[in-house]
Amino acid sequence: MSGPALPANENRAFLALFLVAALWNLSGAIPGVIDPAGMFAREFGRPLTDPVQVAIYRGAWGTSLLYGLGFLAVALRPARHAGVVAMGGLGKALFAINLAVMHAQGWTSDFAILVIVGDGLFVAAFIVYFLRLRRHGIPCL
């Protein structure tokens, strides 16, 4: 039994979007999991030396790694995995907002601006994705 589907051109566009989203997440997550103190220093401009905080920060990057793997699954079947996009998009939105607040308070390096803008662009693209699913009668959640 087959339900509504995305047109081929939109399916290809969303495949590309979610491949890029996966690469974006994995490009931060892999170094963040391997060297959380180094990633923290890039993002916040100061060292991370407390072993408990290193473990917590590594765990946060582990979450980003899972989002990246989820976006790979979405890329394979964009119309089927809206729940993954909702969770990943909400995570990106909340993280970007929190990071923007921290940047405004002077707690981050300018590297954080790249992350804020990048995640914001993905959130906007994910909103378009949901609007297109809805337009084609594909259940979003």
Helices and strands as residue ranges (DSSP letters): H 8-34, H 36-44, H 51-76, H 82-104, H 111-135
